[in-house]
Each structure stands twice: as C-alpha cells, then as structure tokens.
Amino acid sequence: MDTILDILGAVIREAISPGTAAVAIAVIGLNLHFGYTGLLNFGQSGFMLLGAYGFAISLVHDIPLPLAVLIGLGLAFVFALVLGIPTLQLRGDYLAIVTISAAEIIRFVGRLANLKDLTGGAQGIQGRTYQPAFVDLSFFGDGSFTLVPFNYTDVADGAGWVRALGGLVFAACVVAVVVLVRRAKRADDPAAAPAERRRGLVHKLLVALIVVIGLYAVFFAMPVTYGRSGVNGWWVRAVAWTLVALSTLVVYLLVRSPWGRLLRGVREDEDAMRSLGRNVFAIKMQSLVIGGLFGALGGMVYVLASTVQPDALGRQITFFAYTALLLGGAATILGPVLGTVLFFSARILIRESARAYVPDSVMSTQQTEQFSFIIVGVALVLLVIFRPQGILGNKRELRFNV
C-alpha cells in the first residue's frame, strides 16, 4: 500500500506542477484555434518558445517584469500576423503546414551558436539569470508549508483498514467513471428520446466522480511539501494556476459573446458566413492572434521553474497539447484544463507503476519513460475511436470542415 501511495504522491505532484499549468494555458489557446474556429495550428510550441524567449531575454537585460511580459506577447502577436496573412485566405491545411514549419524554424534559430550570447544556443538560458525578478515578487514569505496537512495518517494513525477502505472507494469510483463514460456514449445517440437531458445528467455525474477521485488522491497522496517562494515552490504554482483560471474565464466570456458565435460560424461554414457579409479572414486572424497570445503566456509560465531550452519547447509540446485537448474535449471550457491534468497525471502513473512493479531485467528506468508515452498514445487512439469528442465534449461540436 505504501508503494501505491508513493505513486499517487508522484501523480499529484505532477498534476499541480507549474509545467502542467503552463501547458494547460497553451491548450486553452489551442482550443480557441482548433475547437472553436477550426484552425489547424500545429505550431503552438512556436508561440510558447517566442513568449519564453521574449520574457527571459528581457529580464536578463534588466527590463521590468511587466514590460518583459508585454515583449513576449508582442513577439507572439507578430508571429501570428506573419503566419496568418499569407495562409488564412487559403484552405486550412496550409496553416497546418506553415505553423509546424515556422515553429521548427524558431527552435533551430534558438539553437544557433551564433546567437549564443542572446538565446544561449542549444543549452538555452539558465533560469537563475531571470527567475529572481519573479521570485522577488512573492509575498508568501520564507520556509515551506504543506498543502492539505489533514490526510489519511490523521485517521486512526493511518491504520491498514483506513487505506484498504480508501482503496475500495477509489476502485468503485474508477469503475463508476468507466460505466458513465459508456452511458454517455449511448446518450449521444440523437435517436434517444430524452437524449439531451440524459446526456447532461451523465456528464454531470461523470464530472462529480472525477472530483471525488481527485479528493481521494489529495487525501491519500498528501502531504506535499514545497518551499513558499522558491522557483519550484508554492508561489510559482499559485501564480501559474491563477493564470489558468483567468485564461479559462477569459475564453468563457469570449466564446459566450457575439464574437464567439462568429467563431463557430466560421468553423462550421465559411461560405455561409461570407454570404452574410462577414469578414472570415479577419475573424480567423483574431482567433489566431488571441490563441497565440495564450500560447506565449503558457511559454512564460513554463520557464518560470526551469530554463529556456529550445528543444524542451519543440513540436513534442504541440502534440502533447493536441492530445490533452482531444482527451478533455475540444470546444469546451474546462476540457483543456481537465485533459492536460489527466494526460500528464496518467503518464506519471504509468511510469511510476512500471518502475515499482516491473523488474529492471524486463524494463529499465529509461525504458519506463518511453513505455508511459506508448501507453498514453494507445489510450488516445482508443479514445479517438470510441469517444472522439473527449470526456466533456460533444460530437456535434466536431462537425466542421477545416
């Protein structure tokens, strides 16, 4: 049981990490592109890398932090214009080709030895050169503290029956989630009489069970102790997840506005929007810019607890973002955040379980890392086949032509 709790602890630490929050912000922007507007942007990592470079280089040269943030966002704005002007008047697949190529160009430019004094070359920019400007803003104080100090050890001194009971509750919740997912799939059948009402009820129960599982994990995997104000402490986590909440709120307000209805109209039928006198190119450009700004913001958050290394923000991050988006559900408000947390948590769960229970003679520590990606990839394939709308998504939102 102790091994299981150790694994759960690792999962919780990954779920609340600044890196997970940073990718969640980038996925929120990608959701605006792909989910709501139907833009095939395969270069979200390019927006993240530009935001990170603009932010870090500015701080290294003693530019105030607010201005450094604006510089990072400005680079993403220019990048979106450069990508969008020649491609958004063409078919959607042109944007996919251009964005993935442009993101790779930025990564290779960042690796150039000739720019080592500016970008750090392949080694990147060390975090200690720009992180103090952010850490100095902390009002959390010194030392460390424990999130959710009340946990299973406070009930009967953590006796075996407490852990066993918790394990049974956890298993029951997992089984219930599986059952509800299957019922949600059947509820999406438009031929069913009260399909809309049943679908909403099933989805609400599904979210409630996921919350229960999260509370269980917090109760049994905590305590998690970090420093108050360090670069890998509660300060950066508080800022990162606050930005996730604000980004989610901004997108919620945008897509509920008349402009959000224009995005859906462009996604579903561009010709119909043109016949109504709407400037489809301008709407697409606005979506590309705003989603790219979210990507740049995610890149800044990503490097707050690490370094600005070009390969760390390569095309792999874009594919992770799409995986998280499809897992949580495209064209939903909470889908990007839920999908990102589940994606990174599931990978750590698989990796740590393999390290704990698979002998080294069968699979080495390095191989377990690759094994976790394989399993997550297979799970994504199955998800796309059996539930393409994701956990919170709706099939009708996927009916668009890019």
PAMARLO-546897 format. One record per residue: residue in three letters; x, y, z of N, C-alpha, C in turn. Coordinates in steps of 0.1 Angstrom, whole numbers, plus 5000, padded with zeros to 4 digits. Each point is the difference from the previous one (the first is absolute). Last residue first. Example, Ala and Ser with C-alpha at 12.3 -4.5 7.8 and 13.67 -1.06 7.14 Angstrom:
# residues 2
SER512849785071500950115000499250115008/ALA500349434999499150125000500950125000/
# end
This chain:
# residues 402
VAL487752194581501150095000500750004987/ASN494949895021500949974989501250105000/PHE496349765038500450124993501149964990/ARG497449785042499550004986500450134993/LEU500649885047501149954992499650004985/GLU497150115037501050114999501149964991/ARG496549705011499550104991501050114998/LYS500749655032500349964986499650104990/ASN501650115050498749974994500349974985/GLY503150005050499650064987498749954995/LEU502849895041499050105002499450054987/ILE503349655000499349985012498850095001/GLY501749904950500650015013499149995012/GLN499149944951499750135006500750035013/PRO500249584975500850104994499850145005/ARG499449485014499450135005500850124995/PHE501049554985498749975007499450135006/ILE504150024973499149914993498649995007/VAL503550275018499550064987499149904993/LEU502049855040499150115003499450064987/LEU503449674997498749945004499050115003/VAL504350144990499449944988498749945004/LEU502450175036499550114991499449944988/ALA502249715028498850045006499350114992/VAL504249854987499049904997498750045006/GLY503650285011499750014985498949904996/VAL501749985044499250124998499650014986/ILE503049665009498749975006499150124998/ILE504450074987499449904991498649975005/PHE502750285026499550074988499349904991/SER502149825038498950085004499450084988/PHE503949744994498949925001498750085004/GLN504350214999499449984987498849915000/GLU502150065041499650134995499449994986/THR502049625020498750035005499450144996/GLN504549864989498949944991498650025006/GLN503850145024499950084988498949954991/THR501149755038499450125004499850094988/SER500149494989500950095008499250125003/MET498349494991499850134995500950105009/VAL500349525005499050004989499950144994/SER502849915037500549914989499050004988/ASP499150245041501050074991500549914989/PRO495049925021501449995003500950074991/VAL495050155013500749934990501549985003/TYR496950245029499649864999500749924989/ALA500950485011499849935013499749854999/ARG500650304962501250005007499949925013/ALA496150074974501049914993501349995008/SER496850305015499549865002501049904994/GLU500850464993500349965013499549865003/ARG498950184958501549995001500449955014/ILE495450084990500549894993501549985002/LEU498050385019499449885006500649874993/ILE501050424982500849985012499549875007/ARG497550144962501449964996500949975012/ALA495650175007500049864996501449954995/SER499450455013499949915011500049864996/PHE500150334967501350005007499949905012/PHE496050064975501049954992501449995007/LEU496250195022499949864998501149944992/VAL499750475005500349945013500049844998/THR498750254962501550015003500349945013/GLY495450004987500849924992501550015003/LEU497150295022499849865005500849914992/VAL500050444986500649995013499949865005/PRO497950114959501450014999500749985013/GLY495249995000500649894993501550015000/LEU496650335015500849935010500849884994/ILE497150264972500650105008501149935010/THR498649824950499450015013500850095008/ALA501049844954498850105001499249995013/ALA503049584994500150124993498750085000/GLY502149625035498850044992500250134993/GLY503049705028499150075008498750044992/LEU503549774978499649925011498950075008/LEU502050214963499149894996499549925012/LEU503250335008498850074995499049894996/ALA504349875013499350045012498650064995/THR503049874966499549895008499250045012/TYR502150344975498849944993499549875007/ALA503850205018498950095001498849954993/PHE504149774996499449985014498750095001/PHE502550064961499249875000499449975014/THR502750384997498850024992499249874999/ILE504249985021499050085008498750024993/GLN503749814976499449915010499050065009/ARG502850244969498749964994499349905010/GLY503450305025500049964986498649954996/LEU502450185043498850064994499949974985/ALA503749855024499049975010498650054995/ASP504150094976499549864998498949965009/PRO502250435005499249994988499449864997/GLN501050255048500849904991499149974988/VAL500150315046499550024986500949924991/THR499049865053500850094991499450014986/SER497449935049501049924993501050094992/ALA495950135025500649905009501149924993/LEU497750344976500150065013500849915010/VAL498549924953501450025003500250065014/TYR495649914983500849874999501450025004/VAL497050374996499849935012500849875000/MET500150264961500650075011499949935013/GLY497849824962501549985000500750085011/GLY495350054995500449865005501549985000/LEU498450394981499850015015500449865006/ALA499850024953501250085005499950015015/GLY496349814980501149914998501350075006/PHE496150254997499949905011501249915000/LEU499650294965500450085012499949905012/GLY498549844958501550015001500550075012/GLY495349994991500549875004501549995001/ILE498250404984499649985014500549865005/VAL500650104954500850095009499749975014/LEU497549774968501449955000500950095009/SER495550124994500149885007501449955001/GLN499150374973499850045014500149875009/MET500249944954501250075004499950035015/LYS496249824978501149905002501250065006/ILE496650294988499649925012501049905003/ALA500650274961500250075012499749925013/PHE499049814958501550015002500350085013/VAL495549964985500549885006501550005002/ASN496050374997501449994995500649885007/ARG494650084987501050005011501449984994/GLY495450014978500850125001501150015010/LEU496949634986499450105010500850135001/SER501549644974498850044993499250105009/ARG504049795016500350114990498750054994/MET499649655030500450125007500350114990/ALA499149574984498850065005500350135007/ASP503649754984499250064989498750075005/GLU502749755031500650124996499250074989/ASP498849635038499750034986500650144996/GLU500949775043499049914994499850034985/ARG503050265027500449865002499149914992/VAL499050465004501149984991500449855000/GLY496750135030499550014986501149984990/ARG501150025046499349874997499550004985/LEU502050405016501049894999499349874996/LEU497250365010500750024987501049894998/ARG498050035041499149944991500550024985/GLY502450205035500149865001499149934990/TRP499750475004501249964993500249855001/PRO496550195025499749994985501249964992/SER500349835050499750134994499649994985/ARG501749655029498550035003499650134994/VAL504549854997499249914992498550025003/LEU503250265025500150034985499149914992/LEU500349955047499350124997500150034985/TYR502349635016498649985003499250124996/VAL504650024999499549924989498549985001/VAL502250215036500050094988499549934988/LEU500549755040498950105001500050094988/THR503549695003498749934998498950105001/SER504250175010499949974986498749924997/LEU500950095045499750124993499949984985/ALA501449645027498650035003499650134992/VAL504449874997499249904993498550035002/LEU503250265023499950034986499249904992/THR500849915045499150114999499950054986/TRP503049665009498649954999499050115001/ALA504650115002499749924988498649964999/VAL501650225039500050094988499549924988/ALA500849755038498850095002499950094988/ARG503849735001498849924998498750085001/VAL504250205011499949984985498749924997/TRP500950065045499850134994499849984985/TRP501249635029498550034999499850134993/GLY504649774987499250005012498550044998/ASN504549994974499249884999499149985012/VAL502850374996499649994986499249874998/GLY499850225049501049964991499549994986/SER497650115043500350104990501149964990/ARG498249715036499050104998500250094988/GLY501549475004500450135006498950114997/TYR498449495004500950084991500450135007/THR497249485007500750125006500950064990/VAL495549655006501150044990500550135005/PRO497149575025500450144998501050014989/MET496549724986500650115007500649955013/ALA497549724972501450024995500750125006/PHE495449855011500949895002501550024995/PHE496450344997500049955013501049895003/VAL499450174956500650115009500149945014/ALA497949734968501550014998500650105009/TYR495349965001500749885006501550014998/LEU497550334980500050025014500649885007/GLY499449974954501050105003500150035015/ILE496649724984501349934999501150105003/VAL495750185000500249905011501349934999/VAL498850274964500350085012500349925012/ILE498549794961501450044999500450085011/LEU495549884999500949895004501450034998/ALA496950334986499949985015500949895004/VAL499450074954500950105006500049995015/LEU497149714978501449974996501050105006/LEU495350075004500549905009501449964997/LYS498150314971500150065014500549895010/HIS499049864956501350085000500250065014/VAL496049774992501149915001501350075001/LEU496150254995500049945013501349915001/GLY499050204958500550105010500149945014/ARG498349734965501450034998500550105010/ARG495449905000500849885006501550034998/ARG497050314981499950015015500949885006/GLU499650024953500750125005500050005015/ALA497649664977501549994999500750115007/PRO495349784999500450115008501550014999/ALA498349684969498950105003500550125008/ALA503249734966499449985013499150115003/ALA502650004961498749934998499449975014/PRO504450194993498950104998498749944999/ASP504549845027499249964989498850094998/ASP503350015036500250094989499249964987/ALA500149755041499150115002500250104988/ARG502849625005498749964995499050125000/LYS504350065017500149974986498649974994/ALA500450065046500150134993500149984985/ARG500249625028498650054999500050144993/ARG504249815008499349924991498550044998/VAL502750215032500550044987499249924989/LEU499149905045499450124996500550054986/VAL501949625020498649974997499350134995/VAL504450045016500049924987498649974996/VAL500650215041500450094989499949934987/ALA499349755039498950084997500350104989/VAL503549735016499049924993498850084996/VAL503150225027500649974987499049924991/CYS499050075045499850134992500549984986/ALA500649655031498650014996499850124992/ALA504349935017499749904990498550014995/PHE501350275037500750044988499749914988/VAL498549885043499250114995500650054987/LEU502449665022498749954994499150114995/GLY504150125021500249934988498849944993/GLY499850205044500250104989500349944987/LEU499649715036498750064997500250114989/ALA503949815016499349904992498650054997/ARG502850265027500550004987499249904991/VAL498950025045499750134994500550004986/TRP500949635027498750004995499650134994/GLY504349945019499849934988498650004995/ALA501750415030499949865002499749934986/GLY501050485018500349944987500049855000/ASP498850285038501449994998500449934986/ALA495550125012500449875006501549984998/VAL498950394975498949925003500549865005/ASP502950354984499350055012498849935004/THR502749904961500849975012499350055013/TYR498450094955499649875005500749975013/ASN499850514991499949894991499849875007/PHE500750585005499249895005499949894989/PRO502450404991500749925010499249895006/VAL500050324956499049905006500849925010/LEU503650254979498650014995499149895005/THR504650225022499449884994498650034996/PHE504850325005498849955007499449894992/SER504950325008499249924992498749965008/GLY504050434999499749875005499149924991/ASP499750545000501149904999499549875006/GLY496750384976500949995011501049894998/PHE496350184972499749885008501049995011/PHE499650334963499650055013499649885009/SER503050114951499349915009499750075013/LEU502750164962498650055001499249925010/ASP504549894987500050115009498650065002/VAL500949654968500049955014499950115010/PHE500550104953498749945004499949965014/ALA504050164984499150114998498649955003/PRO503649685000499950095012499050114998/GLN501149694963499049975010499950095012/TYR503350004961498750084999499049975011/THR504449794997500350134995498750094998/ARG500149535015500550095010500350144995/GLY498749634971498950075007500550095011/GLN502549904953499949945013499050085008/ILE500149924946500350115010499749945014/GLY501649704956499050085005500450105010/GLN502249644971500049995015498850085006/ALA501250024953499449875003499849985015/GLY500850504990500249894991499349875004/GLY499950465020500749895007500249884991/THR498150454989499149895003500649895008/LEU502650404989498650055002499149895005/ASP504649924990500050115010498650055002/LYS500849674967500149945013500050115011/LEU499549974949499150085009500149965015/ASN502549794964500250144998499250095009/ALA499449524998501250045009500350154998/LEU495049774994501250044993501150055009/ARG495449845011501149915002501350054994/GLY495750224994500450015014501249925004/VAL498149974957500750135001500550025015/PHE497449624990501449984995500850145001/ARG495449995013500849915009501549994995/ILE496950244974500350075012500849925009/ILE498449794962501050104996500450085013/GLU496549695004501349934999501250104996/ALA495550165001500449965013501449945000/ALA498050094959500550125006500549975015/SER498049654975501350044994500650125007/ILE495749865011500949905005501450034995/THR496550284985500250015014501149905006/VAL498549994953500850125003500450015015/ILE497149654985501449984994500950125004/ALA495450025012500749895007501449984996/LEU497250314977500450055013500849895008/TYR498149884959501250094998500550055013/ASP496049754998501249925001501250084997/GLY495550194997500549985014501349925000/ARG498750304956499549885008500749985013/LEU500450494983500049884993499449895008/GLN500750455015499150014989500049874991/LEU502950055038498649995004499050024990/THR505050044995499449865000498550005003/PRO503350394999500149924987499249875000/ILE499850295040499850084988500149924987/GLY501049815045498750014995499750074987/LEU504449945023499449884996498750014993/VAL502150385018500949954989499449864995/LEU497950215037499750074988500849944988/ALA500849825043498649964995499750084987/PHE504050115022500149864995498649964994/VAL500250405024500750024987500149864993/PHE498350005043499150074992500650024986/ALA502749815033499049904996499050074991/LEU503250275019500749914991498949904995/GLY498650295034500250074987500649914989/LEU499649845045498750004993500150074986/GLY503850015028499749874996498749984992/ILE501150425018500949974989499849864995/LEU497750145039499450064988500949984988/VAL501549855041498849924996499450064988/ALA503550245019500549874994498949914996/LEU499050405023500450034986500649874993/PRO498849975046498850024992500450034985/LEU503749945031499349884997498750034992/PRO504450324995499049965010499149894996/ILE505050034982498750074997499049965010/ASP504849854996499550095010498850084996/HIS502349634976500550144997499450105009/VAL498749555004501450005001500650134998/LEU495449954994500450015014501549995002/SER498349964956499750135005500450025015/ILE500349584979501150094995499750145005/ALA496749675010501349985007501150094996/PHE495650034978499950025015501449995007/GLY499649904954499850145002500050045014/TYR500349544989501250074996499850155003/ALA496249725006501149975010501350084998/GLY496450034969499650075012501149985011/LEU500549774959500250154998499750075013/LEU499249544999501450035000500350144999/MET495549854997500549995014501550035000/PHE497950004958499550115008500649995015/GLY500949644972500750124995499650135008/SER497849585007501350015007500850124995/GLN495949904979499850065013501350015008/GLY498849844953501250075004499850075013/PHE496849764970500949905005501350075005/ASN494650124987501350065004500849895006/LEU495450054972500949905003501450065003/LEU494750195005501350024995501049895004/GLY495150095012500449904990501350034993/THR497450225038500150074986500349904989/TYR499449875047499050104998500050064986/GLY503249655015498749965005498950104995/PHE504750084989499449884994498649975004/HIS502250405017500349984986499249894994/LEU499650085045499450114993500349994985/ASN502049695028498649985000499350114992/LEU504550055010499849914989498649964998/GLY501250275037500150074988499849914988/ILE500049795041498850095000500150094987/VAL503649735010498949924994498850085000/ALA503850195020500249994985498949924994/ILE499950035046499750144994500249994985/ALA501149615024498650035001499650134993/VAL504549895007499549934988498550025000/ALA502150175037500450084988499549934988/ALA499349795042499250124998500350084988/THR502649625010498649964997499150124998/GLY504450085016500049964986498649964995/PRO500750115046499950124991500049964985/SER498149645036501250064997499850134991/ILE496949665020499950145004501350074996/ALA499349544988498850074997500050145004/GLU503649725011500050034986498850084996/ARG500349845044501050104998500150044985/ILE497149655012499550125005501050124998/VAL501349564989499050044991499550145004/ALA503049785028500750054988499050054990/GLY498349805039500650135003500750064988/LEU498149574996499050115000500650135004/ILE502849635003499650024986499050124999/ASP501149855042501250074994499750034986/LEU496949745022499950135005501250094994/ILE500049544991498950064993499850155004/THR503149735023500550034987498950074991/ASP499049865044500950125000500550034986/MET497449615007499250125000500950135000/
# end
